[in-house]
């Protein structure tokens, strides 16, 4: 009984933390998102910080700002909440199959771009459909697809096994992410060779991998550097984009990331395009080949419409 109460409390703390991080204000999060009092919310956040052993927010007169530890924790908190919600909804659907059920997966940071129009397409055709949303990192989404936990996902072309199919949506360009006061930030564009000798940061080759193989994002970064003949190896690796941003700020390092990663930019970090032909990485719709869902077939038939109607794909 104690274990169950503790798990419920932890999920509640995570929801409170994400709400405050997104609102950037304890007052707004308490009144508009959580419908609780600010003093009560402040206590819950302090309890969470005590539990994890680190300050997650910097408090100021204009609100709150995530610390470096908070930015890393935010990615993980969103993944844990998404996984918990998916598990609960899956069980409820099995126990009470009253509505058509469909599970969508989105990469963290891409959900705000592709989710609204995707839901509109589904609900225009199937107004009574019950949709469950899972927001995770790309390798985790590939694993969830392979295991049949979700029906379709917006992700990279991961090596998730022979049963997965991918349909390309867009190619995303890479940019250079670096501290705002870095000397290279004074330039409008950056040459790839100018990165040589800098502290180079990258996503982990194994931390997010379920298959044991590097994630597609890491492979794309390494491939670009190799094609340019640049002998650059990461000084630090981290398993989420929030962590990369924190390392840029703390180590004054440089990273190559897809443009959508600007979603995670702290105030101290900026971006610049690469000179010449920029490398790209795919964003695809992934699904299991054996999935015979009529809803999946409907969504796949409307992918071109989806791409055309999402502005700037960013």
C-alpha positions in Angstrom: 0.0 0.0 0.0 2.8 2.4 0.8 4.5 1.6 -2.5 1.4 2.4 -4.4 0.9 5.7 -2.6 4.5 6.7 -3.2 4.2 6.0 -7.0 1.0 8.1 -7.2 2.7 10.9 -5.4 5.7 10.8 -7.8 3.4 11.0 -10.8 1.6 14.0 -9.3 5.0 15.7 -8.6 6.0 15.1 -12.2 2.8 16.7 -13.5 3.2 19.7 -11.2 6.8 20.1 -12.4 6.0 20.0 -16.1 3.1 22.5 -15.6 5.4 25.0 -13.9 8.2 24.5 -16.5 5.8 25.2 -19.3 4.1 28.1 -17.7 7.4 29.6 -16.4 5.4 30.8 -13.4 4.2 29.1 -10.2 1.2 31.5 -10.0 0.0 30.8 -13.6 0.6 27.0 -13.3 -1.3 26.9 -10.0 -4.3 29.0 -11.1 -4.7 28.1 -14.8 -3.3 24.6 -15.2 -3.5 22.8 -11.9 -6.3 24.6 -10.1 -4.5 24.7 -6.8 -2.9 27.4 -4.6 0.5 28.8 -5.2 1.8 28.0 -1.7 0.6 24.4 -2.1 2.3 24.1 -5.5 5.5 25.6 -4.1 5.6 23.0 -1.4 5.1 20.2 -3.9 8.0 21.5 -6.1 10.3 21.8 -3.1 9.4 18.2 -2.1 10.3 17.1 -5.6 13.6 19.0 -5.5 14.5 17.4 -2.2 13.7 14.0 -3.6 15.9 14.4 -6.7 18.6 16.2 -4.7 18.9 19.2 -7.0 17.3 22.6 -7.6 15.1 22.4 -10.7 14.0 26.1 -10.9 15.6 29.5 -10.4 13.0 31.7 -8.7 12.9 35.4 -9.6 10.6 38.4 -9.6 9.5 37.6 -13.2 8.7 34.0 -12.6 10.8 30.8 -12.6 13.4 29.5 -15.0 14.7 25.9 -15.3 18.2 25.2 -14.0 20.5 23.0 -16.0 19.3 20.1 -13.9 15.7 21.1 -14.5 16.1 21.1 -18.3 17.5 17.6 -18.2 14.7 16.5 -15.8 12.0 18.0 -18.0 12.7 15.6 -20.9 12.6 12.6 -18.6 9.5 13.8 -16.8 7.6 14.2 -20.0 8.6 10.7 -21.1 7.6 9.1 -17.8 4.2 10.8 -17.8 3.6 9.8 -21.4 4.4 6.2 -20.7 2.2 6.1 -17.6 -0.7 7.6 -19.6 -0.3 5.2 -22.4 -0.2 2.3 -20.0 -3.4 3.4 -18.2 -5.3 4.1 -21.4 -4.3 0.8 -23.0 -5.7 -1.1 -20.0 -8.9 1.0 -20.0 -9.5 0.4 -23.7 -9.1 -3.4 -23.3 -11.4 -3.4 -20.3 -14.0 -1.1 -21.8 -13.8 -1.2 -25.7 -16.6 1.3 -26.2 -14.8 3.5 -28.8 -12.4 3.0 -31.7 -8.9 3.2 -30.1 -5.8 4.6 -31.8 -2.4 5.4 -30.3 -0.2 8.1 -31.7 3.5 8.7 -30.9 5.4 11.9 -31.3 9.0 12.9 -30.7 9.4 15.3 -27.8 9.3 18.8 -29.3 7.5 17.7 -32.5 4.2 17.0 -30.8 3.2 20.7 -30.8 3.9 20.9 -34.6 2.2 17.7 -35.9 -0.3 16.8 -33.3 -3.1 19.4 -33.9 -3.5 18.7 -37.6 -3.2 14.9 -37.1 -6.0 14.9 -34.6 -8.1 17.1 -36.8 -7.8 14.6 -39.7 -8.7 11.7 -37.5 -11.7 13.3 -35.8 -13.1 14.8 -39.0 -13.4 11.2 -40.3 -13.9 9.4 -36.9 -15.5 11.8 -34.5 -16.0 9.1 -31.8 -12.4 7.8 -31.9 -10.5 7.6 -28.6 -6.9 8.8 -29.2 -4.0 8.2 -26.8 -0.9 10.4 -27.3 2.6 9.1 -26.3 5.5 11.6 -26.4 9.0 10.0 -26.2 12.4 10.1 -27.9 12.8 8.5 -31.3 14.4 5.2 -30.3 11.8 4.7 -27.6 9.0 5.3 -30.1 10.5 2.7 -32.5 10.6 0.2 -29.6 7.0 1.0 -28.7 6.0 0.5 -32.4 7.8 -2.9 -32.5 6.1 -4.0 -29.4 2.6 -3.0 -30.6 2.2 -0.4 -27.9 1.4 2.4 -30.3 -0.1 2.4 -33.8 1.9 5.1 -35.5 4.7 7.4 -34.6 6.4 10.6 -35.9 10.0 9.7 -35.6 13.4 9.1 -37.2 14.1 6.1 -39.4 15.4 4.0 -36.5 16.7 0.5 -36.8 13.7 -0.9 -34.9 13.6 -4.3 -36.6 12.3 -5.8 -39.9 8.6 -5.3 -39.0 8.6 -1.5 -39.2 7.8 0.6 -42.2 8.6 4.3 -42.6 7.0 7.0 -44.8 9.1 10.1 -45.2 7.4 13.4 -44.2 10.2 16.0 -44.3 14.0 16.4 -44.3 15.1 18.6 -41.4 18.3 20.7 -41.8 21.0 20.7 -39.2 22.2 23.9 -37.6 25.1 24.8 -35.3 24.0 25.3 -31.6 26.5 27.3 -29.5 26.6 29.9 -26.7 25.3 33.4 -27.6 28.6 35.0 -26.7 30.8 32.4 -28.5 33.1 34.1 -31.1 31.6 32.0 -33.9 28.1 33.4 -33.0 29.2 36.7 -34.5 29.1 35.1 -37.9 26.0 34.8 -40.0 27.0 31.3 -41.1 29.6 28.8 -39.8 31.9 26.6 -41.9 32.0 23.0 -40.8 35.8 23.1 -40.5 35.5 25.9 -38.0 34.1 23.5 -35.5 37.3 21.5 -35.4 39.1 22.2 -32.1 36.0 23.3 -30.3 34.4 21.4 -27.4 32.0 19.2 -29.4 28.8 17.9 -27.8 26.6 15.1 -29.2 23.7 12.8 -28.4 24.6 9.5 -26.9 25.3 6.6 -29.2 23.8 4.1 -26.8 21.9 5.7 -23.9 18.6 5.9 -25.8 19.0 2.8 -27.9 16.7 -0.2 -27.2 18.2 -2.3 -30.0 21.8 -1.7 -28.9 22.5 0.4 -32.1 23.0 4.1 -32.2 20.0 6.3 -32.7 19.4 7.8 -36.1 20.3 11.3 -35.0 23.7 10.2 -33.8 24.3 8.3 -37.0 23.4 11.3 -39.1 25.8 13.6 -37.1 28.7 11.1 -37.4 28.1 10.5 -41.1 28.2 14.2 -41.9 31.5 14.8 -40.1 33.0 11.7 -41.8 31.8 12.9 -45.2 33.5 16.2 -44.6 36.7 14.6 -43.5 36.5 16.1 -40.1 38.1 14.2 -37.2 35.7 15.4 -34.5 34.8 13.3 -31.5 32.4 14.3 -28.8 33.9 15.6 -25.6 30.6 14.9 -23.9 27.5 12.9 -24.8 24.0 13.1 -23.3 20.8 11.2 -23.9 18.4 14.1 -24.4 18.3 17.5 -26.1 17.7 19.4 -22.8 20.9 17.9 -21.6 22.7 19.0 -24.7 21.5 22.6 -24.2 22.7 22.5 -20.6 26.2 21.3 -21.7 26.4 24.0 -24.3 25.8 26.6 -21.6 28.1 25.0 -19.0 31.0 23.9 -21.2 30.8 26.6 -23.9 30.7 23.7 -26.4 29.1 23.4 -29.8 26.6 20.8 -31.1 25.1 19.9 -34.5 21.4 19.3 -34.2 18.2 19.5 -36.3 16.6 22.9 -36.5 13.5 21.7 -34.5 15.8 21.5 -31.4 15.4 25.3 -31.1 12.3 24.3 -29.1 14.6 23.6 -26.2 16.8 26.7 -26.5 17.7 28.4 -23.2 18.4 32.2 -23.3 22.1 31.6 -23.3 22.2 29.5 -26.4 21.7 30.4 -30.1 22.0 28.8 -33.5 23.7 29.5 -36.8 23.3 27.7 -40.2 26.1 25.8 -41.8 27.7 27.2 -44.9 27.0 25.4 -48.1 24.9 22.3 -48.3 23.5 21.6 -44.8 23.1 18.0 -43.7 19.6 16.8 -43.1 17.8 14.1 -41.2 14.4 12.6 -41.9 11.2 12.9 -40.0 9.0 10.0 -40.9 5.7 8.3 -40.1 6.5 4.9 -38.7 4.2 1.9 -38.2 4.2 -1.9 -38.1 3.7 -3.7 -41.4 1.3 -6.2 -39.9 -1.0 -3.5 -38.4 -4.3 -3.8 -40.2 -6.0 -0.9 -38.4 -8.4 1.0 -40.7 -7.6 4.2 -38.8 -3.9 3.7 -39.6 -4.8 3.3 -43.3 -6.8 6.5 -43.2 -4.0 8.5 -41.6 -1.4 7.2 -44.1 -3.7 8.1 -47.0 -3.8 11.7 -45.7 0.0 12.2 -45.0 0.5 14.5 -48.1 -2.4 16.7 -46.8 -0.9 16.7 -43.4 2.5 17.9 -44.7 1.0 20.6 -46.9 -1.1 22.1 -44.0 1.5 22.2 -41.3 3.1 25.6 -41.6 6.9 25.7 -42.0 7.1 22.2 -40.6 8.8 23.8 -37.6 
